[in-house]
């Protein structure tokens, strides 16, 4: 039976009460800055990042060619202090190239069919379900 909007949960239903949210954008920005300032990148985190971005991990065939772009975009999305802590080299040229890629992605993304935009999410969910010992009890198919 297809679900109706009346029975389907929404993000509004899942959020905490108003007391759980910052009262303004400025309060959120302050909260976020405090959290980011408290982050520390240890040797183990740097090692994991180095392994992931070196292609030494068990990546699917052909994806190693995308690693330079993934490294660049990952570095661009990190705050400068975290970028330095992970050991990413960041130059004005790297910033220009990353910004061009991000602008290109932002322009193309809305034009992609929904199935293409959602494919990475669905693939991740399938992997999680396969690894979950509880997956056999979950209903299959669309709801």
N, C-alpha and C positions, 0 to 999 in steps of 0.2 A: 504494500500500500504506500503510495507516495506521501511524503510528509508535507504538511502545510506549514506556512510561515507561523501559524498559531502554535504549533507543537515543536517546531525546530528551535533549539537554543540559539541565542545570539550573543555577541560579545557584551552587549548591554546587560544580559542576564548573568554573565560570569564575573563581572567586575565587583570589586569590594565596595563597601559603602563609601559615601563621600569622605568619611574620615580617613580612608586609606589612600586618598589621592592628594597631591599638592594642590593648593588653592589657586595657583596661577602658573603661567609659563615660567616666570622668573623663579618661583619657588622650586619648580621641577628642575630648572637649569642649575640652581644651587645644589639641590639634592644630588643630581647626576654628577656635577663637578666634584663633589665631596667623595662619591663612590669611586670615580675614576682616579682621583688623587690617591686613594688608599690602595690601589692595585699595585702589586709588585710582580715582576717577571723574574722568576728564578731560573736556575740553570736547567732544570728539568723541562720547563715550559719552552725555553729557547731550543733545547734539544728536540723536543717534539715538533716544533715549528720547522726547524731545519730539516728534519726527516720528511715531514709532509711536503715541504716545498722543494726538496731535492729530487724527488721522483724515486727515492729509494723505497718508499712504501708500496704496498700492493695496489697500484692504481690500475683501473681498467685500461685496456689497450688503446693507445692513441691520445690519452689524456695528458701524458707527459709533455706534449707539445704546447699545451695550454698553461703550463706552470709559470713561465715568466709573466704572463698576463695576470694570472691568479695572485702571484706574489706582489705585483705592482698594485693591483686593486686592493688587496688586503692591507698593504702598507698605507695606501691612501685613506682607507676607512678608519685607521687607528689614530687616536690622538697623538700628537708629536712625541710626548714623553714615553708612551708605550711603544711607539715606532722605534725610538732610539733604544729602549730597553730590550726589544727583540733583536736589535742589531740590523734593522733594515737600513740600507743606504738611501738617503732622501736628498735629491738635488732639485734645483728649479726645473731642470729638464724632465726628471721623473714626475714631478708634480704636474707639469703641462701635459705630458702623455697620459697620466692617470686621469686627469680632468677631462681630456678629450674622450677617452674610453667611457668614462662614467656618463658624459653628456650623450654619447652615441647610444649607450645602453638605454638611457632614459628616453631617448627619442624613439627607439625601435621597439622597446618592450610593450607599450600599449598597442602596437600594431600587430603583434603576434597573436595567433589564435589562442583562445583560453587553454586548450589542451596542451599546447606547447609551453605556455607560461606555468602551468600547474604540473607538468611532467616531473621536474626535479623533486617537488614535494611528494608526489605520489610514489616515486621510486624510493625515496627515503622511508616513507611509511610502510611500504612493502617489506623493505629490509628489516625494519624494527619488528614488524609482525612476525616475520619468519624466525627471528631470534628470540621472540618472547615465548615463554612457556605457557602463557595465558592465551596466545593467539588462537589456539584451536577452539576456544570457547567464544570467540568474537563472531558476530554475524558477518557474512560475506556479501559483497555486492553493494549496489547503491541503496540508499535509504530514502 
